[in-house]
């Protein structure tokens, strides 16, 4: 048995081999060592259990495979050719260059995060972005204020805890959605300390359903954007305006979770429109707003003041780097520099311009690849505008010797990895969601082609 273990090389010797070093490119020495040791330990256990002899070539290949997996698990640039603009798995909205420059300028040193430079006293990290939001809100800013937390689920949790803990909150059954990661609206509400009161049915909820559910324990009505699904056919829901009147008649808060609130040039769901009727509105910073991950709370000034006093705010507050990026994004909106917002630039790209890029990719196909340019539809994604699509074009890729799944895996192994989607047993590469500067990387991979069928 001891002879079988002699084929196992020493860790340092193994890591010095060129193939192994190439597979571990970018990993720190401790990571490389830990991965190699873990795999060699598994190999020893396997030999002891089975008595099977493993050659050094097989051992080396297994360690290389584990190192490649570790490298792929690290954050790295990815080309999004899926046609989904706000792709949750790929980081949602890409940040504008101005935000990245601001991050570098301020993040590399100290800055006045919570310092009032004019008075030399402690300041608020929320004050700066609150003023920018107020400018964006226009007339609605007179009676509203803003506070920002780490994400929209946190925003909803904080608002409900600060304003409705211990009381009933009415929600339509058709709005008890589950968002990414398995978080459900009822669970967020339970964590806030309020009591959920469901009304209506999945597809139909009337104003009378809300009215009949109100008791002396009711504190608010919660309006939730459907985010990631649509109900079609025999449906009925209550307009925001009607809910606002009902809430006013009974002295209740109308709290609205927009999910993906927007400002012009995006047409909906507009934050300013929601604030005309709802007391408090929450939404994400990294969806249609096109900024960093954040949970935005806009609402009546006295209610936001109460929210700021809740101890939970400190646990959910936005971090300094996200705040820097958010400030830069808001300034782009105020300057109406929409072209500098990557999300808007991609969404607004004419279909013919997308087609021209797809045709250029088609001309670059290497060995073992076939394709054609086809009409398709891009989607906003991220639970932003469910059911709505954007006309687009894509390169439909196939191979006489590889399946669509094989091609998808081949694209993921690229440097950088390219993410696409499968439709009708073909791989679709949609240029709408590919940043213009990434075209060269796409064509370089396509030109190399795949292995021949022989």
N, C-alpha and C positions, 0 to 999 in steps of 0.2 A: 504493500500500500504506500509506503514512504516514497517509492520510486515515482509514483503517480504525481506526487506533489512537486517533484523537481522541475517540472515544466513551467511552474508558476514563477514568473520573473519578480525581481524586487521592484517595489513601487518606483523608486528613483530612476532605475534603469528603464522601466517601461515609459515613464513620463518624458524621458529624454529622446525617445524615438520620434523621428520627423512626422510620421503619420499621426501619432498620438498628440503631438504638440499642435498640429494643424487642427485636429478635431476639438482641441481645448482652447482655441484662439479666443481671447477676450475674457477667459475665466481667470480668477486669481489663483495663485499657487495653492493656498489652503483648499479651495474648492476642487481643484484638479486632484490633489492628493486624497481628499475625502472620498470623491467619486471612485477613484481607482481602488482604494482600499476596500470600500464597500463591495465592489464587484468581485474583487479577488477573494474576499471572505465568502461570498456566495458560491464562487467556483470551488473553494475548498470544501464547503459543506456539501456541494453536489458530488464531488469526487468521493468524499467519505461515505455518502449515502448510496451511491450507485456503483462505485468502483470503476467508472468509465474514465479512460484516459483522454485528456484534452491536450491538443497540440498548441504550441505557443501562438500560432497564427489565429486559431479560434479564440484563444484567451485575449489576444490583442484586439480582435474584432469586437468582442463583447465589451471591452473597456471603452473602445472608441465609440461604440453605440451609446453607452451611458453618458459619455462626455458630450456627445452631440445633443442628447436629450436635455442635459442640464443647460447647455448653451441656448437651446430653443426656449427654455422656460424663463429666460431673462428678458426684461423689457428691451425691445429693439424696434426700429422703424419697420412698418408694414405698409404695403401698397394696398389700398382699398379699391378693388375693382368690382365690388359686389353690387353697386348701384344703390346701396343704402347709405344716405348721406350722414345721418346721425347713428352710427353703428356702435351700440353699447359695448360690444366685445372689443372694439378697436379704439376706445377712448372717446366716443361721441364726437362733438364738434372740434375740428382742428383749430388751434389758436392762431390769431393773426400775428404777423411779424412784429407789429408794434407792441403787442403784449409780451412777446419773447424778449424783445429789446429792453422793455421796462423791467422784466424779471432779472435779466442779467445786470442791469445798471443798479438796481436796488437790492437784489438778493445776494449779491456778492459782498455786501458790507452792512453797516448799520443804517437805519432810516427811521423816520418819525412815525412809527406804527401807532403808538399810543402816547404821543407827545404833542402838546399844543405849543408850537414854536413861537407864536405871537406872545403868549403869556408865560412860557417856560414852565407850564404845569402839565399834569397828566391829562391826556386827551382820550378821545374815543376812536377805536379802530373802525367804527361804523360811520362816523360823521362824514368822511370824504365821499364815499360811494353813495350815501344817503342823499347828499346834495346833488350829485349827478343824476340819480334816479328821479329826484324831484323836478329837475330841469326836463327830463324826458317825459315825465307825466303831465307837464303843462298845467292846465287849469286844475287838474285833479290833485296837484301837489299842495294846494292851499289847505286842505283838511287832512292830508295823508303824510305819513312818514315811512321810513324804510329801515329794516334791520336784516342782516345777512348771516346765514348759518352755513353748515358744511354741505348739506344737500336738501332736496325738497322733502324727503321723508322726515328729516329732522325738523324742517320748517313746520310741517303739518303737526308733528308731535308737540313741538314747543307751543304753537298757537293754541292747540286744544288744551294742553295742560295749563297754560297761563290763564285762559279765558273760560274754560268749561269744566275743569276737574271737579268730580263729584256730582255733575249734573248730566242730564240727558242731551244727546245730540242726534238729530234726525237725519237719516241718509236713505236715499232710494236704493232698493235692492239691485237695481240695474247699474249702480255706481260703486258697488263693493268690489272693486277690482283688485287683482294681484299684479304687482309691478315686478320688474326684474329682480332675480335673486330670491324669489319666493315670499317677498314682503307683501302682506295683504292689508288693505285699509282697515278691516276690523281689528287686526292685531295692533296696528299703530294707534288706533283709537283706545284700545284697552290699555296700552302702555301709558297713555296720557292721563288715565284716571277718570275719563268720562264714560258714560254708559251709552252704548250704541242702541238706537231705536230704528229698526228697519221699517220701511213703508213701501207700498206698491209691490210690483212683481218685477221679474228680470227685464221684461220688455215694455211694461206699461206702468207708469206712475203718474197720478193726477194730483192737482193742487189740493183736492179734497182729502187725499191720502195724508198729505202733510198736515193739513188743518186738523184732522181728526186725531192725529198722534200727539198734538201739543198738550202738555200737562203743566202743572205748576213747577215740575222738576226740569222742564225743558229750558235749555240755555241757548241753543243755537241750531241752525240748519246748516248741514255741510253739503256743498255742491262739489262733486268730483268729476273732473274731465275723464272720459272713458279711456284716454291714453292709447292703449295698445289693441283695441278691438272696436268693431262697430256692430250694432244690432240693426238689421234691416227687416222690412216687411211690416208686420202688425205691431207698431211701436207707438209710444206716446211718452213725452217727458214734459216737464214744466219749465217754461222760460225763466231765465234769471230775474227778469223784471217782476214777474208774478210772485216769485219766492221772496223778493225783497219787500214787496208790499205786505205779504203775509208776516214776514219777520217783524216789520215795523209795527203792525197792528198788535202784536203780542210781546213787543219789547225784546225780541230775540236778535242774536247776531246771525248774519249770513256770512259764512266762511266759505271761500272758494279755493279749491285746489285745481289750478289750471294745468298742472303737470308741466306744460311747455309754453309758458307765457311768451308773448312776442311784442315787438315794437316795429313800426314801419322801418324797412320796406316789407317785412313779412305781414301778410294780411290778417292772420288770425292764429291763435286766440289772443286778441289784443288785451294787454293789461289795463290800459286806460278805459276800455269799454267795460271790463269787469268791475273796475273800481267805481263806476257810476252807480252801481247797485249793491255790491258786496262790501261788507265792513272790512274784511281782511282777505287778501289774495296771496297765494303762494305759488311758486313755480321754480323750475330748475335753471341754473345758470349755464349749463353746458348742452342745452338742447337748441331751441330756435334762437335763443339769445346769442349763441355762438361764442360763449366764453368758457371759463373754467368751471369745474364742479362747484356748485354752490346752491343754497336754498334761499330764494329771495322772498322776503315778507314785506309786502306793501299793504298799508292799512290806515284806518283812522288814527290820527295822531295820539289820542288818549289811550287807544288800545295797544299801539306799538310801544308806548311808554310802559304800560303794564307788562308787556311781553319782555321788554328789556330788563325788568326787575326780577324776572323769574330765575332762580338759581340754575335751572337746566340750560340756560343760554350759554353759560361758560363751558359746559361740557360739549355743546354743539356748535360753538362759534367757528367761524371760517378761519382757516390758517392764513398766515401772512402772505405766502406766495400766491395763493388763489386770489387774495384780495388785491394784490398788485396787478395781476392779469385782468381781473374784473374791471378795475379802474380804467385800464387802457382800452378795453372793449367798449365801455360806456362812452368814452371820449370819441371813439370812432362814430358811434351813433349820433352823438351831439353835433359832430362836424359833418354828418351825412356822408361820411366816407365809406359807403356800403361796399364798394368794390374791394376794400381792404379786409373785409370779413370773409374768410375762406368759405364758410358755409353758404353765404349769400352768393358769392361769386360762382360756386359750383352749381347751386340751384338755379341761378339765372342764366347759365350758359345755354345759348341757343342749340336746339337739337341738331342743326346742320353742322355746327362747330364740333359737336360730339361725334357726329358721323364721320367727319373728316379725320379725326384722330383715330377712330376705329379702322378706317380704310388704310391709314398709314401703318397701323399695327399689322393689318392683313398682308401688306406687301413685304413684311419682315419675317414671315414664317419660315422656319428652318426645317431640317429633315424630320420626317415622321409626324408633321403637323399639317392639318387641313383646316380651312375655315371659310366663313363668309360673314359679311356685315349684315346684321338683322335689326329690325325695329324692336324696341322693348320699352319698358317703363322703369324709371328709377323711383325710389320711394324716399320720403324724408326720414322715416325710421325713428328709433328712440322713443316710441310711443307718443310722437308729436302730432301727426296728422293722419290718424288711422283711416285707411280706405282711399286716401288721395295719392295720386301718382303724377310723375313728371315724364312727358314723352322723351324718349332717348333712343340711342343706338348702341349696339354692342358687337364685339367680335365673338362669333359663335365658333368655338374651337373644338376640334375632335382629332382623333388619330386612328389610323387603320389597325394599329396594334395595341393601343392603350384604351382602357375604359375611361369614362368621364371621371370616375373616382380616382383613377390613377393620375389623370392629368391634374386634377385638383390638388392631389398630394405633391405632385411634381412642382406645381406653382408655389405651394407653401414652403418647399425646400429651397426656393430661390433666395438670393442675397441681393436685396431684401426680399422677404416672403411676399407673395402676391395672393390676396384673398379674392376669390371669385364665387360664382354660384352655378348650379346645374339646372338646366331647363331642357326638357325633351331630349335627355341623354346627351346633351352638349354642354360644354363649359362656356358660360357667358362672361366676357370681360367688358364691363361698362366704363368707358372713359370719363363719364360725368363725375364719378367720385374719386378719380385719380388726379392728384395735383399735377399741374402742367410740367413742373420740373422733374416729375417722376416718369415721364414718357420714355426717356432714354433707357432707364432701367428695365422697363417693360419690353421694349423692342430688343434690348440686348439678350434677355432671356429667351424670347421667342426666336431670335435668330440662331441660337444654339441648338434648338430643336430637342427631340427626344431620341431614344435608342431606336434603331431600325427594327423592323418586324422579323428579320431573318434569324 
